[in-house]
Amino acid sequence: MKSHPVAIVGAGPTGLVLANLLACQGIPVLLLERGASTVDEARAVTIDDESLRTIQATGLIEAVLAHVVQGYGVHYYSWRNRLFARIEPTSTEYGYAKRNAFRQQVLVRDLLAGLARFAHVEVCFLHTLQSFESCADGVRLQVETPQGRREFQCDWLVACDGGRSPIREQLGHVLQGSSYDEKWLIADLLGRTSPFRHTRTYCDPVRPAIRLPGPQGTVRYEFMLHPGEDPEAVLDEAQLRSWIRHRDAADAELPIARKVVYAFHARVADRWRAGRVFLAGDAAHLTPPFAGQGMNSGIRDAANLAWKLAGVVRGELPEGLLDTYEMERKPHAWSLIQMALRIGRFMQPKQVWTAALAQGALKVMSVLLPPVRDYVLHLKFKPQPRFAEGFFCRDETSRALVPPGQLLPQPRVELAGGERVLLDEVLGQGFAVLQLAGKPVPATPVPLRTVRVVVVRRSDDFLPELADAHAGATLVRDIDGTLEALLASAGANAVVLRPDRYVLAYLREGVAMRWSVQDLLDRLVAGRSPGRPDPALVPSPTFSSSPLAQEP
């Protein structure tokens, strides 16, 4: 019986992104999906900048962006149907707009097509996992196929099988949090003619509603149902069109592609790992729709887990590293759920007087207090992608703009030939080090097989002597000074990046590191928390002005 290093159950966005990321790193993958194909309906409609950056890592960003409307905001309308607040973020610190409209069925088709690049990926539709059991050398899977029952084996199993995950149920893991009685009716329409690109949110106690324009002339409406309303009755087409007409008469005449009633949940699995089995995406967490973060949280799971699994499968990283998946991802997923609940409460005022009070207060503060306006306008209330504990070198004294355990921005940099590209394009797939040209850094801070070294120059001119001094490294120009400012804020000459582009450690000249990266790995082998160092200092590393030593 053939054994696969990694088996993934579920060909939704999380499973497909995870499969592509693993395949890009040379890891053979078995992908099992019980359906006949990927889902052919728009469930999620918003993809954020972090998710697009992850898709960039799969090499599929150009294909995906061709079907995405980039950079849209949200306009909030009062109970009197008057605009009182806007969110229109313009920053692109991770390389892409913060909010983007897409069609999920198109995204999963692009991700599935991307797997065809790899001979070491096996995709099996109409394959339903019936049961699994751990064994001495991996996990055995009993799968129902069109040809009958088959047995597969894998080293690691990842459940991306949705909110009702059978794998989670078999493990006995439970969802913690709340399910809500409130139900929403959603309808997807085709042939939109209005050019207005932003979401309209109607904070109306009579009938809270949302209008979301999408790509290819689509538009989605969402209406909150009141207690006691019959979900079947509100699906009546005449009823639905009357609600749409109240918001936009032209939209009310468009063809309806899909209509469904759903209840929302705010729940997280109590455990995300059991031995060689992991939960990811909706199997691990269920997010209310108000912040558009459900699918995006699943893609973050894939980005976090992929490089760790790849390193363990290749034998380069200890299995203990996989314990950091839940400790890093679970708190951030829950913080986004909490944000969605707060937005939902604001969107759903129960009475006119509470709506008037809350909406009026926000409008006044936005006018009188610019920081409040910027906080809302530029989406600064969204929890930062950062870890409280996990696989990074904790730095208690640093005032770094991006501390260890936080996602590094992705500015554009200029190559020696003048081409300007996003930073990740030169960082490669694995660990990487960014260092300032001509500055001394530790010689071997990352004891791994390959480390991509990128030297950042600050001059506007490309100096041949810099290239000679940093032979074997990639030399780039920091176009707008973003990278220089980040390193300066940390008092460092270099920064070590994880494969998912979170900061692992800053490297400073003449300053003893509280612990080395090797010590970080050793702690994982010993089963100790990698995010909490011992007080004792480790010996100071040696310093060199040449690029970090790389194993040939």
GUSESE-428230 format. One record per residue (C-alpha): residue in one letter; x, y, z. Coordinates in nm, 4 decimals, m for minus. Layout:
BEGIN
<'a' <X Y Z>>
...
! end
This chain:
BEGIN
<'m' <0.0000 0.0000 0.0000>>
<'k' <0.1409 0.3363 m0.1087>>
<'s' <0.1961 0.5858 0.1720>>
<'h' <0.1692 0.9612 0.1221>>
<'p' <0.3622 1.2076 0.3400>>
<'v' <0.0552 1.4326 0.3735>>
<'a' <m0.3132 1.3611 0.3111>>
<'i' <m0.5646 1.6461 0.3019>>
<'v' <m0.9389 1.5891 0.3273>>
<'g' <m1.1476 1.8634 0.1657>>
<'a' <m1.0926 2.0556 m0.1594>>
<'g' <m1.2148 2.3920 m0.0385>>
<'p' <m0.9944 2.7034 m0.0308>>
<'t' <m0.8014 2.5930 0.2797>>
<'g' <m0.7269 2.2428 0.1509>>
<'l' <m0.6353 2.3612 m0.1980>>
<'v' <m0.4035 2.6371 m0.0728>>
<'l' <m0.2368 2.3934 0.1672>>
<'a' <m0.1902 2.1376 m0.1127>>
<'n' <m0.0357 2.3992 m0.3426>>
<'l' <0.2006 2.5291 m0.0738>>
<'l' <0.3201 2.1792 0.0132>>
<'a' <0.3583 2.0849 m0.3525>>
<'c' <0.5656 2.3973 m0.4188>>
<'q' <0.8073 2.2684 m0.1534>>
<'g' <0.8290 1.9263 m0.3152>>
<'i' <0.6075 1.7404 m0.0677>>
<'p' <0.3881 1.4643 m0.2194>>
<'v' <0.0227 1.5217 m0.1302>>
<'l' <m0.2964 1.3133 m0.1437>>
<'l' <m0.6096 1.5328 m0.1658>>
<'l' <m0.9434 1.3608 m0.0985>>
<'e' <m1.2765 1.5291 m0.1772>>
<'r' <m1.6162 1.3657 m0.1352>>
<'g' <m1.7800 1.5837 m0.4011>>
<'a' <m1.7603 1.5313 m0.7750>>
<'s' <m1.5697 1.8589 m0.8138>>
<'t' <m1.4943 2.1776 m0.6267>>
<'v' <m1.7961 2.3702 m0.4955>>
<'d' <m1.9657 2.5655 m0.7738>>
<'e' <m2.1136 2.8457 m0.5664>>
<'a' <m1.9998 3.1704 m0.4101>>
<'r' <m1.9753 3.1211 m0.0355>>
<'a' <m1.7027 3.3634 0.0691>>
<'v' <m1.6891 3.6881 m0.1312>>
<'t' <m1.4025 3.8826 0.0327>>
<'i' <m1.0331 3.7959 0.0137>>
<'d' <m0.7819 4.0057 0.2054>>
<'d' <m0.4221 4.1136 0.1566>>
<'e' <m0.2739 3.8383 0.3721>>
<'s' <m0.4529 3.5686 0.1719>>
<'l' <m0.3391 3.7152 m0.1589>>
<'r' <0.0166 3.7179 m0.0273>>
<'t' <m0.0170 3.3488 0.0562>>
<'i' <m0.1517 3.2773 m0.2926>>
<'q' <0.1492 3.4664 m0.4272>>
<'a' <0.3621 3.2037 m0.2506>>
<'t' <0.1835 2.9306 m0.4491>>
<'g' <0.2853 3.0938 m0.7792>>
<'l' <m0.0792 3.1427 m0.8813>>
<'i' <m0.1273 3.5097 m0.8012>>
<'e' <m0.1557 3.6320 m1.1611>>
<'a' <m0.4250 3.3760 m1.2438>>
<'v' <m0.6188 3.4606 m0.9273>>
<'l' <m0.5929 3.8395 m0.9594>>
<'a' <m0.7412 3.8175 m1.3093>>
<'h' <m1.0755 3.7367 m1.1414>>
<'v' <m1.0506 3.9672 m0.8389>>
<'v' <m1.1757 4.3249 m0.7926>>
<'q' <m0.8991 4.4804 m0.5859>>
<'g' <m0.9342 4.7518 m0.3268>>
<'y' <m1.2932 4.8090 m0.2241>>
<'g' <m1.4308 4.9524 0.0975>>
<'v' <m1.7478 4.9586 0.3060>>
<'h' <m1.9979 5.2445 0.3336>>
<'y' <m2.2262 5.2425 0.6365>>
<'y' <m2.5786 5.3830 0.6081>>
<'s' <m2.7921 5.4907 0.9011>>
<'w' <m3.1480 5.3996 0.9927>>
<'r' <m3.2459 5.7040 0.7814>>
<'n' <m3.0520 5.5642 0.4835>>
<'r' <m2.7833 5.8317 0.5133>>
<'l' <m2.4117 5.7647 0.4829>>
<'f' <m2.2483 5.8102 0.8239>>
<'a' <m1.9175 5.6189 0.8032>>
<'r' <m1.6769 5.4766 0.5475>>
<'i' <m1.3961 5.2235 0.5523>>
<'e' <m1.1728 5.2714 0.2488>>
<'p' <m0.8248 5.1424 0.3340>>
<'t' <m0.5600 5.2448 0.0831>>
<'s' <m0.2432 5.0995 0.2353>>
<'t' <m0.0836 4.7904 0.0830>>
<'e' <0.1772 4.6987 0.3426>>
<'y' <0.1533 4.3294 0.2574>>
<'g' <0.1675 4.3927 m0.1155>>
<'y' <m0.2061 4.3994 m0.1923>>
<'a' <m0.5200 4.5936 m0.1082>>
<'k' <m0.6722 4.5066 0.2269>>
<'r' <m1.0205 4.4202 0.0927>>
<'n' <m1.0876 4.2538 m0.2410>>
<'a' <m1.3970 4.1033 m0.4011>>
<'f' <m1.3849 3.7583 m0.5579>>
<'r' <m1.5994 3.4572 m0.6446>>
<'q' <m1.5120 3.1492 m0.4418>>
<'q' <m1.6024 2.9029 m0.7144>>
<'v' <m1.3566 3.0759 m0.9493>>
<'l' <m1.0814 3.0829 m0.6871>>
<'v' <m1.1057 2.7108 m0.6124>>
<'r' <m1.0979 2.6317 m0.9841>>
<'d' <m0.7763 2.8322 m1.0196>>
<'l' <m0.6241 2.6612 m0.7154>>
<'l' <m0.7234 2.3177 m0.8440>>
<'a' <m0.5769 2.3940 m1.1868>>
<'g' <m0.2546 2.4948 m1.0116>>
<'l' <m0.2155 2.1442 m0.8689>>
<'a' <m0.1882 2.0080 m1.2231>>
<'r' <0.1664 2.1512 m1.2261>>
<'f' <0.2823 1.8801 m0.9873>>
<'a' <0.3240 1.5125 m1.0630>>
<'h' <0.3587 1.4448 m0.6896>>
<'v' <0.0011 1.5560 m0.6089>>
<'e' <m0.2848 1.3071 m0.6342>>
<'v' <m0.6361 1.4589 m0.6365>>
<'c' <m0.9269 1.2191 m0.5817>>
<'f' <m1.2874 1.3373 m0.6181>>
<'l' <m1.5839 1.1256 m0.5076>>
<'h' <m1.3611 0.9886 m0.2312>>
<'t' <m1.5292 0.9988 0.1105>>
<'l' <m1.3230 0.9336 0.4217>>
<'q' <m1.5205 0.6850 0.6324>>
<'s' <m1.2783 0.6385 0.9199>>
<'f' <m0.9123 0.6602 1.0136>>
<'e' <m0.6809 0.5186 1.2748>>
<'s' <m0.3335 0.6027 1.3909>>
<'c' <m0.0697 0.3365 1.3562>>
<'a' <0.3001 0.3059 1.4330>>
<'d' <0.4060 0.4480 1.0989>>
<'g' <0.1308 0.7026 1.0264>>
<'v' <m0.2443 0.7161 0.9743>>
<'r' <m0.4553 0.4583 0.7902>>
<'l' <m0.7580 0.5890 0.6027>>
<'q' <m1.0671 0.3928 0.5067>>
<'v' <m1.2117 0.5679 0.2009>>
<'e' <m1.5278 0.5031 0.0009>>
<'t' <m1.4519 0.5453 m0.3708>>
<'p' <m1.6499 0.4923 m0.6939>>
<'q' <m1.4711 0.1556 m0.7179>>
<'g' <m1.5546 0.0545 m0.3611>>
<'r' <m1.3774 0.0738 m0.0251>>
<'r' <m1.0016 0.1458 m0.0384>>
<'e' <m0.7333 0.1909 0.2223>>
<'f' <m0.4779 0.4706 0.2054>>
<'q' <m0.1933 0.5550 0.4374>>
<'c' <m0.0250 0.8848 0.5187>>
<'d' <0.2290 1.0229 0.7619>>
<'w' <0.0181 1.3292 0.8438>>
<'l' <m0.3540 1.3957 0.7976>>
<'v' <m0.5075 1.7448 0.7724>>
<'a' <m0.8836 1.7882 0.8085>>
<'c' <m1.0057 2.0700 0.5849>>
<'d' <m1.3493 1.9092 0.5723>>
<'g' <m1.5677 2.1985 0.6834>>
<'g' <m1.7671 2.3185 0.9804>>
<'r' <m1.9321 1.9789 1.0317>>
<'s' <m1.5967 1.8020 1.0045>>
<'p' <m1.6361 1.4232 1.0357>>
<'i' <m1.2673 1.4025 1.1259>>
<'r' <m1.3152 1.6448 1.4153>>
<'e' <m1.6155 1.4411 1.5273>>
<'q' <m1.4191 1.1144 1.5197>>
<'l' <m1.1397 1.2751 1.7209>>
<'g' <m1.3944 1.3840 1.9816>>
<'h' <m1.2856 1.7466 1.9641>>
<'v' <m1.5626 1.9939 2.0387>>
<'l' <m1.6415 2.3435 1.9189>>
<'q' <m1.6371 2.6065 2.1918>>
<'g' <m1.8197 2.9366 2.1624>>
<'s' <m2.1688 3.0274 2.0477>>
<'s' <m2.4172 2.9560 1.7737>>
<'y' <m2.6752 3.2272 1.7209>>
<'d' <m3.0461 3.2144 1.6563>>
<'e' <m3.0218 3.5053 1.4132>>
<'k' <m3.0524 3.3960 1.0524>>
<'w' <m2.9628 3.5778 0.7335>>
<'l' <m3.0937 3.5444 0.3811>>
<'i' <m2.8273 3.5792 0.1126>>
<'a' <m2.8904 3.6173 m0.2590>>
<'d' <m2.6372 3.6318 m0.5425>>
<'l' <m2.7463 3.8182 m0.8556>>
<'l' <m2.5946 3.8438 m1.2033>>
<'g' <m2.5649 4.1237 m1.4581>>
<'r' <m2.5067 4.4208 m1.2283>>
<'t' <m2.4846 4.7501 m1.4175>>
<'s' <m2.4056 4.9891 m1.1316>>
<'p' <m2.0342 5.0850 m1.1281>>
<'f' <m2.0346 5.1536 m0.7515>>
<'r' <m1.7537 4.9328 m0.6177>>
<'h' <m1.7932 4.9531 m0.2399>>
<'t' <m2.0019 4.7454 m0.0035>>
<'r' <m2.3089 4.9182 0.1376>>
<'t' <m2.4054 4.8203 0.4906>>
<'y' <m2.7516 4.9315 0.6050>>
<'c' <m2.7550 4.9559 0.9863>>
<'d' <m3.1329 4.9682 0.9964>>
<'p' <m3.3218 4.8141 1.2911>>
<'v' <m3.6182 4.7497 1.0608>>
<'r' <m3.4129 4.5201 0.8355>>
<'p' <m3.0303 4.5211 0.8571>>
<'a' <m2.8900 4.4518 0.5122>>
<'i' <m2.5662 4.4396 0.3120>>
<'r' <m2.5014 4.4946 m0.0583>>
<'l' <m2.1690 4.3575 m0.1886>>
<'p' <m2.0669 4.4170 m0.5530>>
<'g' <m1.8453 4.1424 m0.6930>>
<'p' <m1.6448 4.0544 m1.0057>>
<'q' <m1.7976 3.9743 m1.3434>>
<'g' <m2.1087 4.1853 m1.2807>>
<'t' <m2.2207 3.9986 m0.9688>>
<'v' <m2.3784 4.1488 m0.6574>>
<'r' <m2.4717 3.9862 m0.3276>>
<'y' <m2.7465 4.0943 m0.0900>>
<'e' <m2.7715 3.9815 0.2708>>
<'f' <m3.0791 4.0487 0.4871>>
<'m' <m3.1189 3.9718 0.8551>>
<'l' <m3.4299 3.7783 0.9491>>
<'h' <m3.6304 3.8604 1.2583>>
<'p' <m3.7185 3.6040 1.5255>>
<'g' <m4.0152 3.4003 1.4169>>
<'e' <m3.9773 3.4618 1.0432>>
<'d' <m4.0090 3.1452 0.8396>>
<'p' <m3.6831 3.0783 0.6491>>
<'e' <m3.8760 2.9047 0.3710>>
<'a' <m4.1208 3.1938 0.3301>>
<'v' <m3.8472 3.4563 0.2903>>
<'l' <m3.6981 3.2581 0.0020>>
<'d' <m4.0072 3.3486 m0.1993>>
<'e' <m3.8764 3.5353 m0.5044>>
<'a' <m4.1350 3.8148 m0.4904>>
<'q' <m4.0561 3.8754 m0.1226>>
<'l' <m3.6811 3.8768 m0.1880>>
<'r' <m3.7066 4.1169 m0.4812>>
<'s' <m3.9153 4.3578 m0.2761>>
<'w' <m3.6401 4.3770 m0.0143>>
<'i' <m3.3778 4.4328 m0.2836>>
<'r' <m3.5918 4.6978 m0.4520>>
<'h' <m3.6030 4.8922 m0.1251>>
<'r' <m3.2238 4.9276 m0.1499>>
<'d' <m3.1635 4.9466 m0.5273>>
<'a' <m3.4443 4.9302 m0.7821>>
<'a' <m3.2144 4.8317 m1.0697>>
<'d' <m3.0713 4.5346 m0.8794>>
<'a' <m3.4209 4.4036 m0.8102>>
<'e' <m3.4628 4.3094 m1.1774>>
<'l' <m3.1411 4.1075 m1.2076>>
<'p' <m3.1373 3.7278 m1.2476>>
<'i' <m3.0952 3.5435 m0.9166>>
<'a' <m2.8185 3.2831 m0.9259>>
<'r' <m2.8468 3.1609 m0.5675>>
<'k' <m3.0500 3.2231 m0.2528>>
<'v' <m3.0093 3.0558 0.0839>>
<'v' <m3.0773 3.1128 0.4545>>
<'y' <m2.7945 3.0552 0.6999>>
<'a' <m2.7273 3.0913 1.0720>>
<'f' <m2.3895 3.2181 1.1868>>
<'h' <m2.1523 3.0737 1.4437>>
<'a' <m1.8654 3.2043 1.6555>>
<'r' <m1.6878 2.8877 1.7597>>
<'v' <m1.3368 2.7416 1.7861>>
<'a' <m1.2330 2.3781 1.8279>>
<'d' <m1.0928 2.2987 2.1714>>
<'r' <m0.7924 2.1235 2.0159>>
<'w' <m0.6473 2.1511 1.6662>>
<'r' <m0.4134 1.8521 1.6775>>
<'a' <m0.4352 1.4909 1.7854>>
<'g' <m0.1083 1.3101 1.7188>>
<'r' <m0.0645 1.3053 1.3421>>
<'v' <m0.4018 1.4648 1.2658>>
<'f' <m0.4646 1.8396 1.2328>>
<'l' <m0.7742 2.0561 1.1931>>
<'a' <m0.7703 2.3584 0.9609>>
<'g' <m1.0191 2.6052 0.8171>>
<'d' <m1.3832 2.5683 0.9186>>
<'a' <m1.3026 2.2365 1.0837>>
<'a' <m1.1038 2.4385 1.3416>>
<'h' <m1.3035 2.7620 1.3625>>
<'l' <m1.6350 2.9105 1.2490>>
<'t' <m1.6455 3.2874 1.1982>>
<'p' <m1.9483 3.5195 1.1668>>
<'p' <m1.9670 3.6733 0.8186>>
<'f' <m1.9635 4.0403 0.9185>>
<'a' <m1.5880 4.0902 0.8813>>
<'g' <m1.5349 3.8670 0.5773>>
<'q' <m1.2663 3.6674 0.7591>>
<'g' <m1.3907 3.3076 0.7646>>
<'m' <m1.2136 3.1843 0.4509>>
<'n' <m0.9178 3.4153 0.5101>>
<'s' <m0.8593 3.2594 0.8527>>
<'g' <m0.8480 2.9181 0.6854>>
<'i' <m0.5852 3.0370 0.4384>>
<'r' <m0.3802 3.1656 0.7330>>
<'d' <m0.4008 2.8143 0.8797>>
<'a' <m0.2644 2.6716 0.5546>>
<'a' <0.0221 2.9234 0.5426>>
<'n' <0.1202 2.8465 0.9013>>
<'l' <0.0993 2.4683 0.8752>>
<'a' <0.2463 2.4110 0.5275>>
<'w' <0.6099 2.5048 0.5911>>
<'k' <0.6141 2.3280 0.9269>>
<'l' <0.4846 2.0038 0.7777>>
<'a' <0.7279 2.0376 0.4868>>
<'g' <1.0242 2.0835 0.7203>>
<'v' <0.9229 1.7867 0.9349>>
<'v' <0.8588 1.5603 0.6342>>
<'r' <1.2038 1.6455 0.4935>>
<'g' <1.3617 1.5753 0.8310>>
<'e' <1.4964 1.9292 0.8628>>
<'l' <1.2769 2.0385 1.1529>>
<'p' <1.1683 1.8565 1.4709>>
<'e' <0.8142 1.7260 1.5073>>
<'g' <0.7727 1.9483 1.8125>>
<'l' <0.7482 2.2443 1.5774>>
<'l' <0.4011 2.1222 1.4788>>
<'d' <0.2770 2.1964 1.8314>>
<'t' <0.3212 2.5659 1.7567>>
<'y' <0.0504 2.5549 1.4866>>
<'e' <m0.2383 2.5751 1.7325>>
<'m' <m0.0646 2.8065 1.9799>>
<'e' <0.0048 3.0562 1.7015>>
<'r' <m0.3171 3.0322 1.5027>>
<'k' <m0.5919 2.9767 1.7583>>
<'p' <m0.5664 3.3113 1.9456>>
<'h' <m0.5603 3.5127 1.6224>>
<'a' <m0.8546 3.3213 1.4764>>
<'w' <m1.0527 3.3890 1.7939>>
<'s' <m0.9620 3.7601 1.7897>>
<'l' <m1.1034 3.7876 1.4364>>
<'i' <m1.4201 3.6106 1.5483>>
<'q' <m1.4552 3.8665 1.8272>>
<'m' <m1.4031 4.1510 1.5782>>
<'a' <m1.6743 4.0071 1.3544>>
<'l' <m1.9144 3.9901 1.6489>>
<'r' <m1.8486 4.3557 1.7360>>
<'i' <m1.9113 4.4616 1.3774>>
<'g' <m2.2263 4.2495 1.3754>>
<'r' <m2.3612 4.4179 1.6875>>
<'f' <m2.3016 4.7586 1.5322>>
<'m' <m2.4714 4.6512 1.2089>>
<'q' <m2.7775 4.5140 1.3855>>
<'p' <m2.9235 4.7828 1.6133>>
<'k' <m3.2365 4.6604 1.7870>>
<'q' <m3.4109 4.9961 1.8181>>
<'v' <m3.4092 5.3287 1.6356>>
<'w' <m3.2856 5.5259 1.9366>>
<'t' <m2.9847 5.2964 1.9903>>
<'a' <m2.9050 5.3147 1.6184>>
<'a' <m2.9240 5.6940 1.6191>>
<'l' <m2.7040 5.7188 1.9297>>
<'a' <m2.4290 5.4833 1.8093>>
<'q' <m2.4235 5.6078 1.4513>>
<'g' <m2.4325 5.9731 1.5522>>
<'a' <m2.1489 5.9270 1.7998>>
<'l' <m1.9270 5.7609 1.5401>>
<'k' <m1.9994 6.0324 1.2861>>
<'v' <m1.9182 6.3118 1.5323>>
<'m' <m1.5976 6.1466 1.6526>>
<'s' <m1.4871 6.0867 1.2953>>
<'v' <m1.5218 6.4587 1.2247>>
<'l' <m1.3738 6.5929 1.5471>>
<'l' <m1.1069 6.3303 1.6147>>
<'p' <m0.8870 6.2472 1.3123>>
<'p' <m0.7281 5.9469 1.4900>>
<'v' <m1.0746 5.7926 1.5284>>
<'r' <m1.1480 5.8612 1.1620>>
<'d' <m0.8212 5.7014 1.0534>>
<'y' <m0.8736 5.4067 1.2883>>
<'v' <m1.2028 5.3298 1.1148>>
<'l' <m1.1228 5.4462 0.7624>>
<'h' <m0.8043 5.2432 0.7273>>
<'l' <m0.9270 4.9265 0.9003>>
<'k' <m0.6823 4.9629 1.1889>>
<'f' <m0.9220 4.7839 1.4230>>
<'k' <m0.8462 4.4551 1.2481>>
<'p' <m0.6251 4.2405 1.4754>>
<'q' <m0.2646 4.2355 1.3574>>
<'p' <m0.1208 3.9051 1.2315>>
<'r' <0.1038 3.8397 1.5305>>
<'f' <0.1712 3.5672 1.7865>>
<'a' <0.1791 3.5860 2.1651>>
<'e' <0.3819 3.2644 2.1745>>
<'g' <0.5191 3.0200 1.9246>>
<'f' <0.8237 2.9678 1.7059>>
<'f' <1.0126 3.2962 1.7271>>
<'c' <1.2862 3.4526 1.9377>>
<'r' <1.1051 3.6624 2.1942>>
<'d' <1.2558 4.0110 2.2269>>
<'e' <1.1242 4.1793 2.5402>>
<'t' <1.3299 4.4981 2.5111>>
<'s' <1.3012 4.5774 2.1418>>
<'r' <1.0850 4.8617 2.0140>>
<'a' <1.0729 4.7146 1.6673>>
<'l' <0.7928 4.8372 1.4452>>
<'v' <0.7405 4.4721 1.3537>>
<'p' <0.8458 4.2607 1.6536>>
<'p' <0.9376 3.8922 1.6339>>
<'g' <0.6260 3.6841 1.5891>>
<'q' <0.4587 3.9365 1.3553>>
<'l' <0.4151 3.9300 0.9778>>
<'l' <0.6744 4.1375 0.7915>>
<'p' <0.5434 4.3949 0.5399>>
<'q' <0.6016 4.3258 0.1729>>
<'p' <0.7218 4.6419 m0.0050>>
<'r' <0.8430 4.6535 m0.3614>>
<'v' <1.2184 4.6316 m0.4046>>
<'e' <1.4389 4.7008 m0.7040>>
<'l' <1.6671 4.4365 m0.8515>>
<'a' <2.0123 4.5084 m0.9924>>
<'g' <1.8722 4.5326 m1.3459>>
<'g' <1.6116 4.7912 m1.2473>>
<'e' <1.3081 4.5599 m1.2279>>
<'r' <1.0763 4.6291 m0.9347>>
<'v' <0.9133 4.3301 m0.7667>>
<'l' <0.7360 4.2447 m0.4434>>
<'l' <0.9780 4.1414 m0.1699>>
<'d' <0.8607 3.7798 m0.1426>>
<'e' <0.9576 3.7205 m0.5051>>
<'v' <1.3240 3.7371 m0.4034>>
<'l' <1.2902 3.5606 m0.0662>>
<'g' <1.2110 3.2172 m0.2093>>
<'q' <1.0187 2.9360 m0.0382>>
<'g' <1.2185 2.8748 0.2786>>
<'f' <1.3851 3.0650 0.5594>>
<'a' <1.5429 3.3934 0.4575>>
<'v' <1.7649 3.6644 0.5987>>
<'l' <1.7384 4.0319 0.5116>>
<'q' <2.0521 4.2226 0.5975>>
<'l' <2.1732 4.5769 0.5400>>
<'a' <2.4571 4.6059 0.2904>>
<'g' <2.7990 4.6425 0.4488>>
<'k' <2.6784 4.5822 0.8036>>
<'p' <2.8113 4.3013 1.0265>>
<'v' <2.5715 4.0211 1.1212>>
<'p' <2.6076 3.6799 1.2914>>
<'a' <2.7679 3.4273 1.0616>>
<'t' <2.5344 3.1290 1.1059>>
<'p' <2.2113 3.2169 1.2902>>
<'v' <1.9941 2.9605 1.1109>>
<'p' <2.1273 2.6032 1.1136>>
<'l' <1.9213 2.4808 0.8209>>
<'r' <2.0158 2.3312 0.4863>>
<'t' <1.9334 2.6380 0.2793>>
<'v' <1.8811 2.9987 0.3735>>
<'r' <1.8131 3.2668 0.1141>>
<'v' <2.0158 3.5790 0.1869>>
<'v' <1.8874 3.9110 0.0563>>
<'v' <2.1076 4.2155 0.1016>>
<'v' <1.9274 4.5485 0.1175>>
<'r' <2.1097 4.8502 m0.0173>>
<'r' <1.9980 5.2017 0.0622>>
<'s' <2.1772 5.3902 m0.2141>>
<'d' <1.9973 5.4941 m0.5303>>
<'d' <2.2949 5.3699 m0.7286>>
<'f' <2.3883 5.0087 m0.7864>>
<'l' <2.7518 4.9822 m0.6829>>
<'p' <2.9512 4.6901 m0.8323>>
<'e' <3.1621 4.6683 m0.5183>>
<'l' <2.8490 4.5842 m0.3173>>
<'a' <2.7785 4.2909 m0.5437>>
<'d' <3.1372 4.1722 m0.5026>>
<'a' <3.1227 4.2057 m0.1238>>
<'h' <2.8015 4.0036 m0.0998>>
<'a' <2.8687 3.7277 m0.3496>>
<'g' <2.6077 3.4528 m0.3311>>
<'a' <2.3369 3.6834 m0.1991>>
<'t' <2.0573 3.8625 m0.3816>>
<'l' <2.1098 4.2384 m0.3826>>
<'v' <1.8022 4.4640 m0.3833>>
<'r' <1.7313 4.8333 m0.3327>>
<'d' <1.4927 4.9426 m0.0594>>
<'i' <1.2856 5.1754 m0.2771>>
<'d' <1.0862 5.3627 m0.0136>>
<'g' <1.2981 5.2901 0.2949>>
<'t' <1.0470 5.0506 0.4527>>
<'l' <1.2997 4.7762 0.5301>>
<'e' <1.5652 5.0154 0.6561>>
<'a' <1.3130 5.1771 0.8917>>
<'l' <1.2047 4.8385 1.0279>>
<'l' <1.5611 4.7297 1.0986>>
<'a' <1.6483 5.0673 1.2506>>
<'s' <1.3492 5.0478 1.4864>>
<'a' <1.4812 4.7122 1.6114>>
<'g' <1.8397 4.8381 1.6346>>
<'a' <1.9389 4.5524 1.4057>>
<'n' <2.1474 4.4947 1.0957>>
<'a' <1.9518 4.1887 0.9836>>
<'v' <1.6282 4.0019 1.0363>>
<'v' <1.5632 3.6276 1.0049>>
<'l' <1.2293 3.5410 0.8423>>
<'r' <1.0287 3.2229 0.8638>>
<'p' <0.9001 3.0689 0.5397>>
<'d' <0.5580 3.2245 0.6078>>
<'r' <0.7354 3.5632 0.6350>>
<'y' <0.6813 3.6158 1.0056>>
<'v' <0.9803 3.7637 1.1872>>
<'l' <1.1808 3.4898 1.3590>>
<'a' <1.4591 3.7045 1.5093>>
<'y' <1.6530 4.0287 1.4715>>
<'l' <2.0321 4.0141 1.4603>>
<'r' <2.2322 4.2911 1.6249>>
<'e' <2.6023 4.3686 1.6062>>
<'g' <2.7913 4.3168 1.9314>>
<'v' <2.4823 4.2184 2.1309>>
<'a' <2.4466 3.8717 2.2773>>
<'m' <2.1256 3.7069 2.1638>>
<'r' <1.9165 3.5813 2.4568>>
<'w' <1.9036 3.2533 2.2700>>
<'s' <2.0100 3.1258 1.9339>>
<'v' <1.7863 2.9896 1.6621>>
<'q' <1.9506 2.6515 1.7199>>
<'d' <1.8449 2.6759 2.0845>>
<'l' <1.4926 2.7481 1.9618>>
<'l' <1.4953 2.4225 1.7651>>
<'d' <1.6541 2.2316 2.0546>>
<'r' <1.3755 2.3449 2.2846>>
<'l' <1.1218 2.1993 2.0442>>
<'v' <1.3008 1.8645 2.0506>>
<'a' <1.2972 1.8788 2.4315>>
<'g' <0.9247 1.9561 2.4333>>
<'r' <0.9580 2.3024 2.5903>>
<'s' <0.7685 2.6113 2.4813>>
<'p' <0.9763 2.7790 2.2084>>
<'g' <0.8261 3.1202 2.2779>>
<'r' <0.9488 3.1484 2.6374>>
<'p' <1.3291 3.1528 2.6761>>
<'d' <1.5293 3.0579 2.9820>>
<'p' <1.6769 3.3600 3.1642>>
<'a' <2.0325 3.2417 3.1067>>
<'l' <2.2119 3.4022 2.8145>>
<'v' <2.3653 3.1877 2.5464>>
<'p' <2.7167 3.2675 2.4185>>
<'s' <2.7440 3.5625 2.1837>>
<'p' <2.7471 3.4718 1.8153>>
<'t' <3.0438 3.5622 1.6012>>
<'f' <2.9999 3.8476 1.3563>>
<'s' <3.1009 3.8948 0.9977>>
<'s' <3.0380 4.1614 0.7348>>
<'s' <2.9943 3.8932 0.4666>>
<'p' <2.6634 3.7231 0.3885>>
<'l' <2.5426 3.4532 0.6230>>
<'a' <2.7209 3.1264 0.5665>>
<'q' <2.5223 2.8814 0.3589>>
<'e' <2.5684 2.5099 0.3367>>
<'p' <2.6773 2.4130 m0.0140>>
! end
